[in-house]
């Protein structure tokens, strides 16, 4: 029981520290311009990694639906600049393709 408690305590500290450190480090609210520009790219790169991984690991019947959903979301995101609409449209298109395609 003591080992589980120490494990849970360690996981709590490791999870909480990355959330606490930025608040302590950026207490005055001033960020270098180049650091701010670098941090603005992180969501896009993270999303790109997840999308590419999703395409690469998709099953045989899922690749077309995955690529079509991502394409739809990308096009709508570019045209409408609405993230929620883009994601929902991509999900709905992928869902429709998966449910109407016969997998052999």
C-alpha positions in Angstrom: 0.0 0.0 0.0 2.8 2.4 0.8 4.4 1.8 -2.6 1.1 2.8 -4.3 0.9 5.9 -2.3 4.4 7.0 -3.2 3.7 6.2 -6.9 0.5 8.3 -6.8 2.3 11.1 -5.0 5.2 11.1 -7.5 2.8 11.1 -10.5 0.9 14.0 -8.9 4.1 16.1 -8.6 5.2 15.2 -12.1 1.8 16.2 -13.5 1.5 19.4 -11.5 5.0 20.9 -11.9 4.7 21.6 -15.7 1.5 23.5 -15.0 3.0 25.4 -12.0 6.3 26.4 -13.5 5.0 28.8 -16.2 3.0 30.7 -13.6 6.0 31.2 -11.4 8.4 32.0 -14.3 6.0 34.4 -16.0 4.9 36.2 -12.8 5.6 39.7 -14.2 3.8 38.9 -17.5 6.7 40.0 -19.8 7.7 37.5 -22.5 10.4 38.0 -25.1 9.0 38.7 -28.6 10.9 35.7 -30.2 9.7 33.4 -27.4 6.1 34.5 -27.9 6.4 33.9 -31.6 7.9 30.4 -31.0 5.1 29.5 -28.5 2.4 30.6 -31.0 3.5 27.7 -33.3 3.2 24.9 -30.7 -0.5 24.3 -31.1 -0.1 23.9 -34.9 2.8 21.6 -34.7 1.1 19.4 -32.1 -2.0 19.2 -34.2 0.0 18.3 -37.2 1.8 15.5 -35.4 -1.5 14.1 -34.2 -3.0 14.3 -37.7 -0.1 12.6 -39.4 0.0 9.9 -36.8 -3.7 9.4 -37.3 -3.3 8.9 -41.0 -0.2 6.6 -40.6 -1.9 4.4 -38.0 -5.4 4.3 -39.6 -6.7 0.8 -40.5 -7.4 -0.3 -44.0 -11.0 0.9 -44.1 -10.2 4.1 -42.3 -7.5 5.8 -44.4 -9.9 7.3 -47.0 -12.3 8.5 -44.3 -9.4 10.0 -42.3 -7.9 11.8 -45.2 -11.3 13.1 -46.4 -12.2 14.3 -42.9 -8.9 16.1 -42.5 -9.3 17.6 -46.0 -12.8 18.9 -45.2 -11.6 20.3 -41.9 -8.6 22.0 -43.5 -10.7 23.5 -46.3 -13.4 24.8 -44.0 -10.8 26.1 -41.5 -9.2 28.1 -44.3 -12.4 29.4 -45.7 -14.5 30.1 -42.6 -11.8 30.4 -39.9 -14.1 28.7 -37.4 -12.3 25.8 -35.6 -15.5 24.2 -34.1 -17.3 24.2 -37.5 -14.2 22.7 -39.2 -13.7 19.9 -36.7 -17.4 19.0 -36.6 -17.6 18.9 -40.4 -14.5 16.8 -40.6 -15.8 14.3 -38.0 -19.2 14.1 -39.7 -17.7 13.5 -43.1 -15.4 10.8 -41.8 -18.3 9.2 -39.9 -20.5 9.2 -43.0 -17.7 7.6 -45.1 -17.0 4.9 -42.5 -20.7 4.0 -42.2 -21.4 3.9 -45.9 -18.2 2.2 -47.2 -18.2 -1.6 -47.4 -15.0 -2.9 -45.8 -13.7 -6.0 -47.5 
